[in-house]
């Protein structure tokens, strides 16, 4: 194994020794009682089966059979989750055919950042992850289940589900993906139209027509944003069946894999010879495999937050420095928008996750001794196929499109797509996989704003036609829930197109759609919590050096006071008033932006 991969894995295990030990002790205590529902009183059990038909009632009351919890994020407004409508019945039928049962244990909220971009609802987006974790825990708290199937895909939903499931880590748990929508218009056309609209060159009707062509059917969005990063990373971690992440929603193989994972869960429950509790599947080896896949694929910057929170929920302490060390030895092996023109369907056609995993294994960049929910890690170097209606796994191919997944022994960049930034402004992260080499160093005067809407106003007034570093502060977790600031990307893209040097520095987020504009995000400490951002003023010279991981301001700030606007108006309306406690106790972005102290 690569020495850095090995060392980072050991570092995580060593620094987490006590926390991980306490977590495993708690989970093993839960497992020691045996089948959860066997401990229930007769009245408890009667409530459990009251709505069931006679056959299902008999199966659930037979403690030699398994009862699988379904935690679903289904709703029929969001394209990625609409396909889940019929999944519970499919899962129940698959398990019934082998003598077991399943119940919908609960639903979790599923909000879409695509709907809430630039809207007040975006202030709830990051907080929804921990709310989803709580909802997952409530669903499982009935203690009537032997395993868990998680039906969730998008940005905060899947991370929240796995965090919640880890509190019931004595249960085997797996994701059941739903797949991407078919490809619509090209990503180049999408970017072009958005920049034209930001520049006032086309009207809203043309923009709406384009957006409808890009997002047009059930399934995940096809660009490589947070939703698809979830799917790729969680498959790499062994939290779903091999090769299942990016199959089309209604394909025969997709349905066959859903049946297979349902049946498989009944074979790895407590008391089975191949018992695989989630707490032992998610360990330091699994986490590092996920980080390696994230970096090699140029995945979402949101995972510099989510992976830390997921690790913490399993008793592991992961830091941004772990990301940085890994990124120096993990090459960039894929080109997917925003890192390149291809979308997730082109990635799947080129070989998908199994081909990427094969390449990583060939380079000794994976912990191949990690324990996935199915088979061994060798099975995650295989692709599923249907043979006479049955799923079989065959060795993954090399890349079938070397413009999307690199050819063997080749790479698109020597380093992974993320870098950690450090300097007198604070610490943050930058996604450099889509940033041209000549734009990775920017030194320019600052213009300081408190919201992305103010930047938009300044752009329309012609105030950004110069070399400028845009600072958007008071957008961290404690300030307003750390919204994504995607209104800025077409604007700053146009500033670059006009020939000016520009960059973004913010304590807010951008996520998987971070593109060609250099963006230092997740700056911590955030402005509201005493960060240096709160002292910056227009005209301060900021130096962003992504290649060397530096972010500095060339000004003496020692005697300069902090500036904090009245944010009360951002804390009410659209449900935001219900999350005041989250804003008070949330941790920093560098520690997972979590409300949990576990």
ChimeraX attribute file (.defattr): number of C-alpha atoms within 10 A of each C-alpha:
attribute: neighborCount
match mode: 1-to-1
recipient: residues
	/A:1	14
	/A:2	13
	/A:3	11
	/A:4	17
	/A:5	23
	/A:6	16
	/A:7	15
	/A:8	20
	/A:9	21
	/A:10	14
	/A:11	16
	/A:12	21
	/A:13	20
	/A:14	14
	/A:15	13
	/A:16	20
	/A:17	14
	/A:18	13
	/A:19	18
	/A:20	23
	/A:21	14
	/A:22	15
	/A:23	21
	/A:24	18
	/A:25	12
	/A:26	15
	/A:27	22
	/A:28	15
	/A:29	12
	/A:30	16
	/A:31	17
	/A:32	11
	/A:33	10
	/A:34	14
	/A:35	21
	/A:36	18
	/A:37	19
	/A:38	15
	/A:39	13
	/A:40	15
	/A:41	9
	/A:42	10
	/A:43	8
	/A:44	13
	/A:45	17
	/A:46	13
	/A:47	10
	/A:48	19
	/A:49	17
	/A:50	10
	/A:51	10
	/A:52	13
	/A:53	9
	/A:54	10
	/A:55	11
	/A:56	20
	/A:57	17
	/A:58	14
	/A:59	19
	/A:60	24
	/A:61	17
	/A:62	13
	/A:63	14
	/A:64	12
	/A:65	17
	/A:66	26
	/A:67	28
	/A:68	30
	/A:69	25
	/A:70	28
	/A:71	26
	/A:72	27
	/A:73	27
	/A:74	23
	/A:75	18
	/A:76	13
	/A:77	12
	/A:78	20
	/A:79	21
	/A:80	28
	/A:81	24
	/A:82	19
	/A:83	20
	/A:84	23
	/A:85	14
	/A:86	10
	/A:87	19
	/A:88	19
	/A:89	14
	/A:90	16
	/A:91	23
	/A:92	22
	/A:93	18
	/A:94	21
	/A:95	24
	/A:96	16
	/A:97	10
	/A:98	11
	/A:99	17
	/A:100	22
	/A:101	27
	/A:102	28
	/A:103	22
	/A:104	16
	/A:105	21
	/A:106	16
	/A:107	19
	/A:108	25
	/A:109	17
	/A:110	25
	/A:111	22
	/A:112	19
	/A:113	22
	/A:114	13
	/A:115	11
	/A:116	16
	/A:117	17
	/A:118	18
	/A:119	11
	/A:120	18
	/A:121	18
	/A:122	25
	/A:123	26
	/A:124	23
	/A:125	23
	/A:126	26
	/A:127	24
	/A:128	22
	/A:129	30
	/A:130	24
	/A:131	21
	/A:132	25
	/A:133	24
	/A:134	19
	/A:135	21
	/A:136	29
	/A:137	21
	/A:138	16
	/A:139	21
	/A:140	23
	/A:141	13
	/A:142	14
	/A:143	18
	/A:144	23
	/A:145	23
	/A:146	26
	/A:147	30
	/A:148	29
	/A:149	26
	/A:150	24
	/A:151	24
	/A:152	30
	/A:153	30
	/A:154	25
	/A:155	29
	/A:156	29
	/A:157	30
	/A:158	26
	/A:159	25
	/A:160	27
	/A:161	30
	/A:162	29
	/A:163	27
	/A:164	25
	/A:165	31
	/A:166	29
	/A:167	23
	/A:168	25
	/A:169	29
	/A:170	27
	/A:171	31
	/A:172	28
	/A:173	30
	/A:174	27
	/A:175	27
	/A:176	27
	/A:177	29
	/A:178	29
	/A:179	28
	/A:180	26
	/A:181	24
	/A:182	20
	/A:183	20
	/A:184	18
	/A:185	15
	/A:186	15
	/A:187	20
	/A:188	13
	/A:189	12
	/A:190	16
	/A:191	15
	/A:192	14
	/A:193	21
	/A:194	24
	/A:195	21
	/A:196	17
	/A:197	17
	/A:198	23
	/A:199	15
	/A:200	11
	/A:201	10
	/A:202	14
	/A:203	12
	/A:204	10
	/A:205	9
	/A:206	13
	/A:207	18
	/A:208	13
	/A:209	10
	/A:210	17
	/A:211	16
	/A:212	12
	/A:213	15
	/A:214	21
	/A:215	19
	/A:216	15
	/A:217	18
	/A:218	22
	/A:219	25
	/A:220	29
	/A:221	26
	/A:222	25
	/A:223	26
	/A:224	28
	/A:225	25
	/A:226	23
	/A:227	27
	/A:228	25
	/A:229	27
	/A:230	29
	/A:231	26
	/A:232	26
	/A:233	25
	/A:234	25
	/A:235	27
	/A:236	32
	/A:237	28
	/A:238	26
	/A:239	25
	/A:240	27
	/A:241	27
	/A:242	25
	/A:243	27
	/A:244	26
	/A:245	29
	/A:246	25
	/A:247	22
	/A:248	21
	/A:249	22
	/A:250	14
	/A:251	10
	/A:252	14
	/A:253	20
	/A:254	23
	/A:255	17
	/A:256	17
	/A:257	25
	/A:258	23
	/A:259	20
	/A:260	17
	/A:261	22
	/A:262	26
	/A:263	23
	/A:264	16
	/A:265	25
	/A:266	25
	/A:267	17
	/A:268	22
	/A:269	26
	/A:270	22
	/A:271	11
	/A:272	10
	/A:273	9
	/A:274	13
	/A:275	18
	/A:276	24
	/A:277	24
	/A:278	27
	/A:279	24
	/A:280	22
	/A:281	22
	/A:282	26
	/A:283	21
	/A:284	27
	/A:285	24
	/A:286	26
	/A:287	26
	/A:288	28
	/A:289	25
	/A:290	23
	/A:291	25
	/A:292	27
	/A:293	28
	/A:294	29
	/A:295	30
	/A:296	31
	/A:297	27
	/A:298	30
	/A:299	35
	/A:300	27
	/A:301	27
	/A:302	23
	/A:303	24
	/A:304	26
	/A:305	21
	/A:306	25
	/A:307	24
	/A:308	22
	/A:309	29
	/A:310	25
	/A:311	25
	/A:312	24
	/A:313	25
	/A:314	31
	/A:315	25
	/A:316	26
	/A:317	23
	/A:318	28
	/A:319	17
	/A:320	20
	/A:321	14
	/A:322	20
	/A:323	22
	/A:324	20
	/A:325	17
	/A:326	25
	/A:327	24
	/A:328	16
	/A:329	19
	/A:330	27
	/A:331	24
	/A:332	26
	/A:333	30
	/A:334	27
	/A:335	27
	/A:336	27
	/A:337	24
	/A:338	25
	/A:339	26
	/A:340	20
	/A:341	15
	/A:342	23
	/A:343	23
	/A:344	27
	/A:345	21
	/A:346	20
	/A:347	24
	/A:348	22
	/A:349	15
	/A:350	21
	/A:351	23
	/A:352	27
	/A:353	29
	/A:354	28
	/A:355	26
	/A:356	28
	/A:357	26
	/A:358	23
	/A:359	26
	/A:360	20
	/A:361	18
	/A:362	13
	/A:363	15
	/A:364	15
	/A:365	24
	/A:366	27
	/A:367	22
	/A:368	17
	/A:369	11
	/A:370	20
	/A:371	21
	/A:372	27
	/A:373	28
	/A:374	20
	/A:375	13
	/A:376	14
	/A:377	22
	/A:378	16
	/A:379	20
	/A:380	30
	/A:381	24
	/A:382	22
	/A:383	22
	/A:384	23
	/A:385	17
	/A:386	14
	/A:387	10
	/A:388	7
	/A:389	10
	/A:390	12
	/A:391	16
	/A:392	13
	/A:393	16
	/A:394	12
	/A:395	15
	/A:396	22
	/A:397	17
	/A:398	18
	/A:399	21
	/A:400	18
	/A:401	15
	/A:402	17
	/A:403	19
	/A:404	25
	/A:405	31
	/A:406	23
	/A:407	17
	/A:408	14
	/A:409	9
	/A:410	14
	/A:411	18
	/A:412	19
	/A:413	15
	/A:414	15
	/A:415	22
	/A:416	29
	/A:417	28
	/A:418	26
	/A:419	29
	/A:420	25
	/A:421	27
	/A:422	20
	/A:423	14
	/A:424	15
	/A:425	24
	/A:426	19
	/A:427	24
	/A:428	28
	/A:429	25
	/A:430	25
	/A:431	30
	/A:432	26
	/A:433	29
	/A:434	20
	/A:435	20
	/A:436	13
	/A:437	11
	/A:438	8
	/A:439	19
	/A:440	20
	/A:441	19
	/A:442	20
	/A:443	20
	/A:444	20
	/A:445	21
	/A:446	24
	/A:447	21
	/A:448	22
	/A:449	18
	/A:450	17
	/A:451	16
	/A:452	22
	/A:453	15
	/A:454	12
	/A:455	23
	/A:456	17
	/A:457	11
	/A:458	15
	/A:459	19
	/A:460	13
	/A:461	10
	/A:462	9
	/A:463	12
	/A:464	21
	/A:465	17
	/A:466	16
	/A:467	18
	/A:468	25
	/A:469	29
	/A:470	25
	/A:471	26
	/A:472	26
	/A:473	25
	/A:474	28
	/A:475	26
	/A:476	28
	/A:477	29
	/A:478	23
	/A:479	24
	/A:480	26
	/A:481	28
	/A:482	27
	/A:483	29
	/A:484	24
	/A:485	22
	/A:486	17
	/A:487	17
	/A:488	22
	/A:489	22
	/A:490	22
	/A:491	23
	/A:492	28
	/A:493	21
	/A:494	22
	/A:495	22
	/A:496	19
	/A:497	11
	/A:498	11
	/A:499	11
	/A:500	16
	/A:501	22
	/A:502	27
	/A:503	29
	/A:504	21
	/A:505	25
	/A:506	29
	/A:507	30
	/A:508	28
	/A:509	26
	/A:510	25
	/A:511	23
	/A:512	24
	/A:513	21
	/A:514	27
	/A:515	22
	/A:516	22
	/A:517	26
	/A:518	27
	/A:519	28
	/A:520	29
	/A:521	28
	/A:522	31
	/A:523	30
	/A:524	26
	/A:525	21
	/A:526	29
	/A:527	25
	/A:528	24
	/A:529	17
	/A:530	14
	/A:531	21
	/A:532	21
	/A:533	28
	/A:534	23
	/A:535	17
	/A:536	25
	/A:537	18
	/A:538	14
	/A:539	14
	/A:540	17
	/A:541	19
	/A:542	24
	/A:543	20
	/A:544	29
	/A:545	19
	/A:546	26
	/A:547	14
	/A:548	13
	/A:549	18
	/A:550	21
	/A:551	25
	/A:552	17
	/A:553	21
	/A:554	13
	/A:555	14
	/A:556	8
	/A:557	14
	/A:558	7
	/A:559	7
	/A:560	12
	/A:561	11
	/A:562	15
	/A:563	16
	/A:564	16
	/A:565	9
	/A:566	7
	/A:567	13
	/A:568	10
	/A:569	8
	/A:570	15
	/A:571	19
	/A:572	14
	/A:573	11
	/A:574	14
	/A:575	13
	/A:576	19
	/A:577	12
	/A:578	12
	/A:579	17
	/A:580	15
	/A:581	11
	/A:582	21
	/A:583	20
	/A:584	12
	/A:585	15
	/A:586	19
	/A:587	17
	/A:588	21
	/A:589	30
	/A:590	22
	/A:591	20
	/A:592	23
	/A:593	27
	/A:594	25
	/A:595	19
	/A:596	14
	/A:597	9
	/A:598	13
